[in-house]
Amino acid sequence: MLNREQALDLVRKYIKNENTIKHCLASEAVMKGLANKLGQDETKWGIAGLLHDLDYEQTKDSPQTHGAVTADILKQLDVDSEIIEAIYMHNEMVPGTKRTTPMHYALAAGETITGLITAVALVYPDKKIAQVKPSSITKRMKEKSFAASVNRDVIMECSNLGIPLEQFVDTCLASMKIIAEDLGL
């Protein structure tokens, strides 16, 4: 299996935008936190989170291919098929996607909530995630105009993991707080 250092090298090879890299790091942290909560392989889930947007800069003008291009890249590198499948499935716009496994749901919901958590942190005066409370995230979930591009329906797929929204938010926020310095938050 690809190790974290190799995965991070791939991220830096394919992604030039620092904010996208930070999103990948946040997604890695969230996936590790969710894996821990669900008794899954933290390394494998973390790698999936880290690599999930590898093709974002290549596919941003063709969203129906986002995830599929990454899957093709990772197949050539003989990456674990479960990671590849979860990355392919994280984008509901790719034709034929139907999430069915805990890793599918965790990656889709987890990477999506990172955007909401970041947006909430950025409205705080100090723009630091340390000050963000889980209740602030759940409150903003209801405000469709706040971070309007964040798909709340995908976040709610956390219920397919057997995790209520409040616990999901708490786990994801706590996971991102661990790497706040790397995220610039």
Secondary structure per residue as TSV (DSSP state, phi and psi in degrees):
chain	resnum	aa	ss	phi	psi
A	1	M	-	360.0	145.7
A	2	L	-	-58.5	133.0
A	3	N	-	-89.3	172.6
A	4	R	H	-62.1	-41.5
A	5	E	H	-61.8	-43.1
A	6	Q	H	-64.7	-39.9
A	7	A	H	-64.3	-43.2
A	8	L	H	-65.0	-37.1
A	9	D	H	-60.5	-41.4
A	10	L	H	-62.4	-43.7
A	11	V	H	-57.7	-47.9
A	12	R	H	-68.8	-25.2
A	13	K	H	-73.5	-41.8
A	14	Y	H	-96.1	-21.3
A	15	I	-	-117.8	125.0
A	16	K	-	-104.1	-25.6
A	17	N	-	-75.2	121.2
A	18	E	H	-61.1	-36.7
A	19	N	H	-66.8	-35.0
A	20	T	H	-68.0	-38.8
A	21	I	H	-62.6	-43.4
A	22	K	H	-62.2	-38.4
A	23	H	H	-61.7	-40.7
A	24	C	H	-65.3	-40.3
A	25	L	H	-64.6	-41.0
A	26	A	H	-63.8	-41.3
A	27	S	H	-65.2	-38.0
A	28	E	H	-60.6	-48.3
A	29	A	H	-61.0	-44.6
A	30	V	H	-62.4	-44.6
A	31	M	H	-63.7	-37.8
A	32	K	H	-65.3	-41.3
A	33	G	H	-63.7	-41.6
A	34	L	H	-68.6	-39.7
A	35	A	H	-60.3	-43.6
A	36	N	H	-60.9	-44.8
A	37	K	H	-63.5	-34.8
A	38	L	H	-99.1	4.4
A	39	G	T	69.7	33.3
A	40	Q	-	-104.7	177.1
A	41	D	-	-76.1	106.6
A	42	E	H	-62.3	-38.2
A	43	T	H	-64.5	-49.6
A	44	K	H	-62.2	-47.1
A	45	W	H	-65.4	-38.2
A	46	G	H	-63.3	-42.4
A	47	I	H	-61.1	-41.9
A	48	A	H	-59.6	-44.3
A	49	G	H	-63.9	-42.0
A	50	L	H	-65.1	-38.8
A	51	L	H	-93.3	-6.2
A	52	H	T	-60.0	-27.6
A	53	D	T	-109.9	25.0
A	54	L	T	-51.9	-36.3
A	55	D	T	-97.0	7.9
A	56	Y	H	-55.5	-46.2
A	57	E	H	-67.9	-28.9
A	58	Q	H	-76.4	-31.8
A	59	T	H	-111.4	5.7
A	60	K	T	-60.1	-24.9
A	61	D	T	-92.9	0.6
A	62	S	-	-141.0	67.4
A	63	P	G	-58.9	-23.3
A	64	Q	G	-71.7	-7.8
A	65	T	G	-105.7	-6.3
A	66	H	T	-66.0	125.5
A	67	G	T	102.0	-42.5
A	68	A	H	-67.8	-39.4
A	69	V	H	-66.4	-42.7
A	70	T	H	-60.1	-43.2
A	71	A	H	-56.9	-42.7
A	72	D	H	-64.7	-41.8
A	73	I	H	-60.9	-46.5
A	74	L	H	-71.8	-30.3
A	75	K	H	-61.6	-38.7
A	76	Q	H	-66.4	-23.2
A	77	L	T	-97.1	5.7
A	78	D	T	58.7	41.0
A	79	V	-	-76.1	150.2
A	80	D	-	-47.6	131.1
A	81	S	H	-63.6	-29.6
A	82	E	H	-66.6	-38.3
A	83	I	H	-65.5	-47.8
A	84	I	H	-58.8	-45.9
A	85	E	H	-63.3	-42.5
A	86	A	H	-63.2	-40.8
A	87	I	H	-64.7	-43.7
A	88	Y	H	-59.9	-42.1
A	89	M	H	-80.0	-12.3
A	90	H	T	-68.3	-21.3
A	91	N	-	-104.9	106.7
A	92	E	T	-67.2	-8.6
A	93	M	T	-83.0	-14.4
A	94	V	S	-72.5	126.9
A	95	P	T	-56.4	136.3
A	96	G	T	84.9	8.3
A	97	T	-	-81.4	132.6
A	98	K	-	-147.6	105.3
A	99	R	-	-69.2	135.2
A	100	T	-	-137.9	-18.3
A	101	T	S	-110.2	160.5
A	102	P	H	-55.1	-39.4
A	103	M	H	-65.0	-38.2
A	104	H	H	-59.3	-52.4
A	105	Y	H	-64.9	-40.9
A	106	A	H	-63.7	-43.7
A	107	L	H	-67.3	-44.6
A	108	A	H	-63.0	-52.3
A	109	A	H	-70.0	-40.7
A	110	G	H	-67.3	-45.1
A	111	E	H	-70.3	-27.8
A	112	T	H	-71.7	-42.1
A	113	I	H	-68.8	-21.1
A	114	T	H	-59.9	-34.9
A	115	G	H	-66.6	-40.1
A	116	L	H	-67.8	-43.8
A	117	I	H	-62.1	-43.6
A	118	T	H	-62.4	-44.0
A	119	A	H	-61.4	-40.9
A	120	V	H	-64.5	-45.2
A	121	A	H	-58.8	-37.4
A	122	L	H	-73.6	-14.8
A	123	V	H	-88.5	-9.2
A	124	Y	S	-73.4	148.3
A	125	P	T	-54.4	-41.1
A	126	D	T	-90.4	-4.0
A	127	K	-	55.5	36.5
A	128	K	-	-114.8	135.9
A	129	I	G	-69.3	-22.1
A	130	A	G	-58.6	-29.0
A	131	Q	G	-84.8	-14.1
A	132	V	-	-74.3	134.4
A	133	K	-	-106.6	148.4
A	134	P	H	-53.8	-36.2
A	135	S	H	-63.8	-30.6
A	136	S	H	-66.3	-37.3
A	137	I	H	-68.3	-48.2
A	138	T	H	-64.8	-34.0
A	139	K	H	-64.0	-45.0
A	140	R	H	-69.8	-21.8
A	141	M	H	-58.4	-33.1
A	142	K	T	-81.7	-17.1
A	143	E	-	-92.1	91.9
A	144	K	T	-61.0	-26.3
A	145	S	T	-79.1	-18.0
A	146	F	T	-83.1	127.1
A	147	A	T	46.4	56.0
A	148	A	T	-58.0	-25.7
A	149	S	T	-78.0	-9.6
A	150	V	S	-79.1	120.5
A	151	N	-	-79.7	101.8
A	152	R	H	-63.6	-32.4
A	153	D	H	-62.7	-38.2
A	154	V	H	-67.9	-41.6
A	155	I	H	-58.6	-39.8
A	156	M	G	-67.3	-9.7
A	157	E	G	-66.2	-6.5
A	158	C	G	-57.7	-25.8
A	159	S	G	-63.7	-26.4
A	160	N	G	-70.8	-11.8
A	161	L	G	-93.7	-4.4
A	162	G	T	77.5	20.6
A	163	I	-	-113.8	117.2
A	164	P	-	-62.9	153.8
A	165	L	H	-50.7	-45.9
A	166	E	H	-59.7	-42.7
A	167	Q	H	-70.0	-37.4
A	168	F	H	-61.8	-48.1
A	169	V	H	-59.7	-45.5
A	170	D	H	-60.3	-45.8
A	171	T	H	-63.8	-46.3
A	172	C	H	-67.0	-43.6
A	173	L	H	-63.2	-46.2
A	174	A	H	-60.8	-38.4
A	175	S	H	-65.1	-41.5
A	176	M	H	-70.4	-33.7
A	177	K	H	-62.1	-31.4
A	178	I	H	-60.7	-34.1
A	179	I	T	-112.2	27.3
A	180	A	H	-51.9	-40.0
A	181	E	H	-63.7	-42.9
A	182	D	H	-63.7	-29.1
A	183	L	H	-87.1	-8.1
A	184	G	T	70.9	22.8
A	185	L	-	-118.3	360.0
